[in-house]
């Protein structure tokens, strides 16, 4: 019966694709996370891009909103605008994708570190904004951002040591990898030096075909008319 239910769900998804609302590919780390989650689930979906002139989009990109409304997923009556809610929904919709993993301890850690990424690291977000087109050699890291980076690298090393890699929680990618993938792009943009274990993980993320596709599309994206995100003016 469960197999038949999953088949009906897959068939319905193929006929009625989900809609994922995203903003800038170049600047929006949350849009990247939502898109990677949909790709991991393997559902049929189409993208609905929000203009940089949209007030909600600007608030998200400039970290001026306490409630992130992008990305947003619409599917079969569900409307979800929280990234972790999207992850949980997709995990229930397509359990065979194992986005939250089968092992109890790995699944618990996946939720814990995904939640920490979702709610924390404010200094990293504000000091090292996502910009896939930029390269800033020898970027100066202030104490707040440095503390966030050290915490993230500790999480990576601990997970890789416990579960053996190449993904954070073992041989299969999970929601946690989608949550931390934009951090890897930030580290590359701002020339953050990584130890061998974390560098290997960063290369695993950058070798993920969906991540590579997002980065390439972000670099081709027309420049958003948001002068506050212009690195040459800001740094």
N, C-alpha and C positions, 0 to 999 in steps of 0.2 A: 504493500500500500504506500509506504514512504517513497519507494522508487517511482511509483506511478505519479505521486504528487510532485516530485521533483521534475519529472518529465513534462507534466502539465505546466509547471512554472516556467521551465525553459522554453517550451513551445509558445506560451503566452508572451514571454519577454521578447522572443524573436519577432512576433507579430506586432507587439506594442512596445517599442523600445523606450527605455527610461530617458529622462531629460536631465542632464547635469548642467546647472548654471554655474559658470565660472567667470572670473575677471581676467586680468592680464596673465599671460603665460610667463612673461619675463619677470614680473614683480610679485606675483601672488603665490606664496608658499602654500596657503590653504587650498587654493584651486588645484595646485599640483597634487596635494595629498588626496583630495576627493577623486581626482581623475585616476590616480594610481590605484585607489581602492576599487573603483569600478572596473578597471582593467584586470585587477587580480581576481575579481569575482567572475569575470568572463561574461557579464551581461551585455545585451545589446543596448546601447545608449547613444543619444546624440547630444552634442554640446550646444549650449545656448550662451553665447558670449555677451557679457554686460559691458557696455561702453564705459570708458574711463571717465566720461562726464557724469555717469550715474553717481548720485550722492552716496549710496551704500557702498559702491565699489571704491570710491575715493577714501571713505572712512576706513574701510578694511585695509587698503594698501598703505595708508598713512598711520595706521595703528591708532586711530582716533575714535574707535567704537569699542565699547565694552562687550558688545554682542556681535560676533562674527556671523553674518548671514550668507556668506559665500565661502565655499560652494554650497549649493542647494540641490537636492535630488528629488525629482518627482517620478513616482513609479506606482502604477496600479492603485491610485488613491492615496498613497503615502506622500507626504511632503516633509522633507528633512533638511535642516540647515545647520546642523551641528556635525562636525566631522566624525566624532566618535559614534554618534547615533547612526550616521551613514554606515560606518564600519560594522556595527552590531546588526543593523538591518540586512546588509549584504551577506554577512556571515550566516544569518538565519535563512535568508533566501536561497543561498547556494552553499550549503554546509560542506559539500564535497570539495570546495575550493580550500577548506581548512585555513581560512584567513586568521583565525584565532588559535589555530593549532590543536592537535588531538591530545597531547600530553598535558595533564592537569597543572603541573608546576610551570611549564613553559607558557601555558595559556594565562595563568595568573600573572606571571612576569610581563607578558605581552600587554595585558591590560594596565598594569602598574606604570610601566615606562611610557606607554602611549598616553596615559592620562597625565603624566608629568610633562610630556612634551606639549600636550594640549593646553595645559593651564599655566605653565611656568616659562622660565627663560626670557623674561621681559627685556632684560638688558641686552641679550643677544639679538632679539628681534629689532630693537630700536637702534642699536649701534651698528649692526651688520645686516641692513635690509637686503632682501633677496634681489639680485640683479644678475641675470644669466649672461648678459652681454658684457659686463664689466670685469676688469682685472685690476686689482689694487695691490701692487707689491708692497711688502713691508708695512702693512697697515698697522697703525698703533692701536693696541687693545687696552682699554681702560679697565679698572679693577672689576667693575660689575660684569662686563662682558667676559672678562677672563675667568671669573668664577663660574659663570654659566658654561663656558667652554670646558673647563676642567671637570665639571659635573657630568656633562655629556660624554666626554671621553672616558670617564670612570664607568659610566653605564655601559658604553660599548665594550670596554675591556672586560668588565665583569661578565657580561652576557656571552661574549665570544669565548672567554675562558671556561665558563660553565657548560655551554652548549656546543662548543667546538666549531662554530661558524659553518660555512662562510657568511650566512645571514646572522642576524643578532641572536636568534633563538634556534639555531641549528641548520639543518640541511635544506629547510624550506623557508621561503620568504613569508612574512606575516604582516599584519597590520602595523606592527612596530617599525618595520622597514619602510613602509610608506610614510609613516609619521616623521621619521628621521631623514628621509631622502633629501628634502630641501635644505637641511642643515649641511649636508655634504656639499651642495652647490655653494652655500655661503662660505664654507671653509675654503673652497677653491677660489671664489671671487676675492676673498680678503687675505689670501696667502697664509692661512692658519697652518702651522707646522704640526704634523701628526707623527706619533710613534709608529713602528712597523705594523702592529696589530690593527690600529685604527686606520692606517693608510691602506692596508689590505681590504678592510671593510669598505672604505670609501671607494676603492676601485671596484669592488663587487657591486655597490650601488650604481656607480657610473656605467658599469657594464650591463646593467639591467636594460633590456631593449626598450621598455616603456619609458624609463627615465631618459635614455638617450633621445627618444623621439620627442619627449616633452621639451628637453633642452634645445634641440634643434629648432622646433617650432617657436620656442620663445625667442631665440635669436633672430628669427625671420619676422617676428611680429612687428607691425608698424609701431613706432614710438608713441607711447601714451602721452597725452598732453597734461602731464602732472609734473610741473617744474620742481616740486619739492623732492621728487625722486631722482633728480638729475645729479649723479655722483660728482660730475665735474664742478657743479655749483656748490655742492654740499661739503666736499672734502678738498 
